[in-house]
Amino acid sequence: MFIIEFFRVRETDGAHATLDRVEHDTTDLDNAKIRAQSLFDTLNLPQKPDALRIMAQNGDEVFFWKPEHHKSSE
């Protein structure tokens, strides 16, 4: 089980504001990465995320992704 967390990043200090968390029931990290990146632009969120991270069930961050092409509209 992995938790995919989508968030905004404040450029001035790098603070994260979580927009949503999605559970993904798989034991394969590569599968979770594909799912997370596919949800990045398609998940209906109140704001567009800047980045995502995947956390293992114990809360450890196992993957971080911030698309290079993404620009914040704020």
N, C-alpha and C positions, 0 to 999 in steps of 0.2 A: 504494500500500500504506500502510495506517495501522495503528498499534498502539493498541489501546484498553486503558487501564490502570485497574483498579478498586482503590481503596485506602480505608483508614481514616485519619481525621485526629484527631490528639491535640489536644484543645481547649486545653490549657495552653500549648502552644508552636507549634501548627500543623504538627508533624512528620507526615509521611506514612508509612504502612506499606502496601506494595503487597500486595494479596491475589491478584491474577491479572493476566495480560496476554493479550490476544487479538488475533491478527492479522486484519485485514479487508482483503481484496484488492479495492480500488476506488480510482478516482481522484477520486471525488466526495465532498467533505467532508460535504455534507448527508446523503448516503447513510450515511456512517460515523456521523454523529450519531444518526440514526434507529436504526441497529443497536446502537450503544452504549447508548442509553437503553432499548431493548427488552430488552437483556441485563441491565440493572442489577438488576431484581428477580427475574429468572428464572435467572440463572447460579447453579449450585450451588457456593457458596463456603463455607469453614469459618466465616467471619464475614460479617455484612452490611456491604457497603461504605457509606461516608459520601459518597463522591464518585467521579467518574471524570474522566479526561482522555484526549484523543486526541493522539497524537504522529505527526508525519509520519515518513517512512522515515529521514530524517536525524536524528531525535531531537528536533526542535523541537516544543514544545507548540503545537497549533493550536486546541484547544478544551478548556474546563474546564467541568464541570457538577456542581453539588451541589443536589439537590432540596430545595426549601424545606420540604416536608412531612416529610422524613426526620428521624427522631430516633434517636440512638444508644441502644441498649439497655444499654450499659455505662456 
